[in-house]
Amino acid sequence: MLQSTKERDWIDPSQACEAPPQRVVLVCQLFYPELVSTGQTLTELGEELARRGVELKVVASQPIIVRRDERIAPHILHEGISIIRTWSTRFPKTNFFGKLINQITFFLTSTLHVLWNEPSAQLLILTNPPYLPLLGWFCHFLRRQSFGLVLFDIMPEQAELLNFVRPGGLLARLWRQANRLSYLRCAYAVVLSRDMLVGALENAAVSGTPQEADCRARTHIIHVWSDDRMIEPKAKEESSEATRLGVVDRFVVQYSGNHGRFHDIETLLEIARLLREESGIVFQFIGEGQKKSLVSRFKQQNRLENVFESSYCAKELLGESLAMSDLGVVAQMPGQERVCYPSKLLGIMAAGRPAFAICAPACEMARTIDEHRLGFVVENGQAGRGAELIRQAARDTAILAEMGRNARQYLQAHFTLRSAADRYFDLITKTSQESATNKL
């Protein structure tokens, strides 16, 4: 995707490293041009690291969210990044077994590629697929290769919460021991929140062991980000999407992003049902995922004329899409705060909109929203309370405007792409220097 001169040139050239760190190979299933979920997040990070002088190569799978008869070239260059596509199946991600087969085939082919072609590069390994960190352990075991882990999801706890894996069962115990192998050998690990730090240590079976202090010291909290240069606050009447859909004069509650198993779509739908007689309030569900069919079915069964559905928004229209909302929804099932962090919150904040969070009230996200007046928090299952808060918000535009300003300011202080890329760059550089010293 082409970017403007403003986007390309915002880094001071004098801040770029004079001696770039060793080559870095990022291994992840999703990457450009598949700009959904972690694909967009990692593409943004990769672009910023490349601008800082990192010689970055990405090993990714064939995109799924393109036409099935369309294949991306096995080797492309994007913004200074070399992207290698290893072979993998391309079953629809909404099918559980198809998604599992996609992950397994990518894991096997990416492992073979790295073992054969990347004997000395520093590896940066994502938890997508969730057993990919084993590649880092294997490379370190065979040839003392340095690697970092980026834990966007923490397994097996997330699988246990979704009842894919029996809690505390044999598979879960074996999985935690596999996590432990990687955790004890990685140069560093990155988690997205304080809640996830606790979850990461426990799911790597190091919590309470003699190794905990060392693992904790090597684990860094780098929050997920939003590119505040691409998404800027805009009045609803200035949004081309709001005009196109005819919602300029309506109060829009917007859920935009993945409709995953761990998102509390159910509470939001029940809120929409309770507010179906409020003609000025509408609910937008934008995106795809396992629970997308639930939205369609619930809407039809309850004859909800206040619910609208659409597929993923193109990246270049994301700012326009977010600008047509009055409240941006983040919906997380209980327990998920320990195993992931909702990146969609940051897009809402970048657009200068207050958040409407459906989550556990004691989690880090809820505390941040409450303490800094960034929006509203509703506990899972409390649809009646949620409906009343939305009614109040629709009546008090001054409070909404204040919360939106707070959200934008807080994001620029804590959750920008630039600050996150700086942290990753420092970790990569330090690891490269230590690796070079150890070889002397």
N, C-alpha and C positions, 0 to 999 in steps of 0.2 A: 504494500500500500504506500503510495507516495505521500510525503509529508512536506509541510511548508518550510520555507527558509527559517521562519521564526522557531519552529520546532527543532530543526536541525542544529541551529547555531547558538542555542542558549547557554552551552557550556563554555566557560572561558578557556581558550586553548592553553593558557599558561597553567591550568589546573590538571591537564592531562599528564599521565605519567611519562617521564623521560625514558625510562627503561620498562617497557611493558612486562607484566608478569608472564610466567610460562603459559603455554597454550592451555585453554580451559575447554573441556568438553562437557556440555550440558546434555544430560540424558533425560528425556521426558516424552511422554506419549503425544501431547498436544503442543503445537507451535504453529507459527505463521505458515500458511494463510488461514488456519483454523482458529479464528479469533473469538472463541467462546470459552467461558470458564477459565481454567488455568492457561489455556492457549493464549489468550489476550494478555494475561498477567505476565507470563514468562516472556512473551514477545517484547513487551514494553521493557522489562528488565534487561533482556538481551541487548536491545538497541542501546540502552544507556551504558551498559558495560562496554560494548564495542566502541562507543564514543570516547570512553575513558582510556582506550588503548588496549583493552583485553583482546587477545586473538581468540575469538570465540567460535567454536564449532558446536552445532546442535545435532543430536541424533534423535529423530522423532519418527512417528509412524505415518502411514498414509492417512490424510484427512478423511473423516467420515462424513462431516457435514458439507459435502459437495455432491454433485450428481454422481451416481454410482458408475456411470460410464466415463467419468472424468478422472484422470489420474494426474497427480502432481509429479513433475520430474524428480528423479531420485536424488538429484543434487542441484540446489539453487543457491544463489547469493541474495541476501536481503539486508540492506543497511549495514554492510560490512560483516555480516554473519554468514558463515558457511553452514547450510542446512542439508543434512543427509537423511533421506527417507529409507529406512530399512523395510523389508517386506512384512506385512501383517494382514490379517483378514480385516474385512470392513463391514461386519454385520451392524445393523442399527443399534445404537447405544441404549435405546429404550428396552431392548431385549436383554434380560439378565445374562443368559447363557451366551448370547452373541457377544455381549460386552466382555464377558470373561474370556472367551476364545480370542477376541481382539487383543486383550491384555497379555495373555499367555504367548501368543505368536510374536507380539512386539518384544516382550521380555527376552525370548529366545534369540531373535535375530539381532536385537540391539546388543545383547551380551556377546554374541559371536563377533559383531562388528568391533566393539570396544576391545575385546581381548586380542583380536587379530591386527587392528589398525592403530590403536592408541596406547602404546606401552608406557608412555612417559608423561602424557598430559595430566594436569589436575582435573579430576572428575567432579562435577556438580550434579548430584543425583536427586531426582524428585521422587515423591511417594505416589507416582502415577505411572504405571500400576503400583499398587501398595507393597509388592515384594521386590521392587526394583533396587532398594538399598542393598540387597544381597549381592548385587553386582559389585558394589563398592568394597564389601568385605572380601569377595573372591579376588578382586584385583590387588587389594592390599595383601592378602594372604600369599598370592603367587609372586608378586614383584614389588611389594611395599609401596604401591602406588597411592598417592595422597587423594583423598576425596572428602567432599563436604556433603551433608544431607540437608535437604529442604523439606521439612515436614508440613505440607499443606493439609494432610489428613493423617490421622493417627489410628493405626490398626493394631490389634484386632478389635479394640474397644468400639469403634464405629460399627463394625460388622456385628458385634454383640448387641449393640443398641437396636440395630435393625433386624435382629433375629436371623441373620444369615449364618451366624456361628453361635453355637451353644455357649453361653457365658461360663467361663472357667473350665470348659471342656478340653479334651485332648488337643484339638486343632488350635484352640486359643492359646494353650500353654506352649505348644510348639512354635506358634507364630511369635510369641513374646521372646522366646529363646533366640529365634532368628533375628528379631530386632536387636536383641542384646549383642549379638555378634557384630552387627554393623555399628552400633552405637559405641562400643568399646574401641573400635578401630578408626572411626572417622576423625578427621582433623577438626571439624566443627559441625554443629548441627544448628539449624535455624527453625524456630517455631514462631507462630504469629501472635501469641498472647501469653499472659501469665497463666491463665487456665490451661492452655495447651502445654506449657512447660511441665506442669504437674502430671498431665496425662502422658506426655512423652516419656518421662522417667519411669512411670509405673508400667507403661506398655513395652518398655525395653527391659523390664525385670531388673532394673538397677536401683530402684527406690528402696532405701533401707539397707543397702549393701555397702561394703567398703569402697566400691567404685562410684558411689553416688556423687560425692563431692567433685571428683574429677569430671564426670559427665556433666554435672550442672555447670561447672566452670566453662566447659566447651560448648554449651548450649546458649544461643543468642536469640533474644526476642527482637525480631524485625517485623514490625506490623506490615500487613498488606497495604497497598496504596491505591490512589487514583491519580491519574495524570491530570492535574489541575490546569494544565495548559490546553488540553483537548476539550475538557468539560468546564464551562464557566457559567455562573449564575445568569439567568435570563428570565425576563418577565414572561408569563404564560402567553400573553397576547402576541409576543414576538416569536413564539415557537411555531415553525412551519407545520410541525406534526399536530399541534393543538388545533391549528386552523384547518388542516386537512381532515381531521376526525371530528371537528365541530364540538370541541369540549372547552372552548375558551371560557364560556360562561357557566361551567359546571365544576363542582368540587371533585377532583380526581384523586382517588387512592390507587396508587400504582405499585404492582409487584412486577419487577422486571428482572429476568434472569432464569437460571436453571430451576425447573420444578422438580427437585430431587426428592428421594425418599426421606431425607433428613430435614426437609423443609416443612414447617407446620402450615401447609396450605389449608388444612381442614378448619382451623380456627378462623382464618381469614374468610373463607367461604361462608361460614356460619354468621360472621359479622355482616357480610354482604346480604345474606338472607334476612337478617333482622332489620336492615336498612332499606329493604326493597321498596318501601313506600315513600322514601325520601327522594323525590324526583331530582333534586339538585346534586345528589351524590352518586358518583359512578365508580366502579372498580375495574381496573385494567390488569389483565394477566398477560404479560409479554414474555415469550420464551418457549422453551421445550423441556422435556424431561419425563421421568416416570409418572409423575402426578398430573401431567397435562390432561390426560383422559379423565381424571377425577374432576377437573374444573368443568370440562364439557358436560360430563354426566350430571354433576350437581346443578349446573345452570339449567339444563333441560328438565330435570326432575322437579325443580322448584320454580321453573318459569321465571327466571331472574332476568329482567330486562335491564338491570343496572350493572350487569357484568359483560365485559368485552374481552375477547381473546385475540391474540395475534402471535406470530412466530418471532424468532430473534430479530432484534433491530440491528441493522448494519452499523458497524463501528462509526462510520462518518456521520450517522444520524443519531448517535446515542445522546449527545448533548441536547439536540432538539426534542428527543423523546422524553428525557428526564425533565426537561423544562416544562412539559405540559402537565406535570403532576403537582398536586398541592401537598400530598404526603407520600413519601417513598417507603414501601414496606420491606422489612427484613423479618423473616419468619423462620425460627430455628427450633427444632424439637428439643425437649429436655435432655440434658446430658451431652448434647452436641458441642457445648462450649469447651469441653475438654479435648475434643478431637478435631475441630476445625474452627475457622473464623470467617464470617460471611463478608466476602469482598464487596458485595453489592451495596453495603452500608456506605462505603467510601465514595461510590459514584453518586449516591444521593447527596452526600455532604458536599461533594465538589460542585454539584448543581445548585447549591444554596437552598436545599429543601430540607425540612425537618423529617426525621425518621419516625416511623411507626413500627416499633420492634415488638414482635411476639416471641417471647423467650423466657428463660428462667430469670427472675428478678435479681438474683444475686450474682449473675455472671458478669464478667468484665465489660461486655458490650452494654448491658443494662446500666451498670454503675456509671459508665462514661456518659451515656445519654442523659441520665438523671442529674448527675453532678454538674454537667456543663450546659444543661438546658438545650439539648440538641434535638429534642423530639419527645415522643411518648413511649412508654413501656407497658405492655400488657402481658400478663402471665398466660402461658399456654392453657387453652380451654376456656378462658374467661371472655367469651364472645360478647356477653352483655356489657361488661365493662368496656370492652373495645368499641362497641357501637356507640356508647355514651361519649367516650373520648372523641370519636370522630365527629359526632354532632357538635360538641363544644368547639372543636377545632374549626369546623366549617363556619361557625358564628363569629369566631375571634381571629380575624385576619392579622391583627397587630401582633398577637402572640406568635402566629405562624411566621411572620416576617422576621421577628426577632430570633426565633429558633433557627431559621434558615441562615441568617447572618452568622450566628454563633457556630453553626455547623461548618460553614465555609472557612471561617477563621481558624477553627480547631483543626480542620484538615490541613490547612496550609502550615500550621505550626507543628503537626505531628505525623501526618499520613501522606506526604508527597512522594511521588516517584523519585524525585531527585535525592531526598534524604535516604530512602531505602537503598537506592543504587550506591550511594556513598558507603553505606554500611557493608553491603555485599562486596564492593570493591576492596575495602579495607581487609575483610576476611580472606579474600582471594590472594591479595598481595602478601599478607602475612604468611599464609600457608606456602606460597611460592618461595618466599625468602627462607623459611624454615626448611623446606624441602631441599633447596640449593645448598644450605649450610650442612645438612645431614649427609649430602653426597661428597662433601670435601674430605 
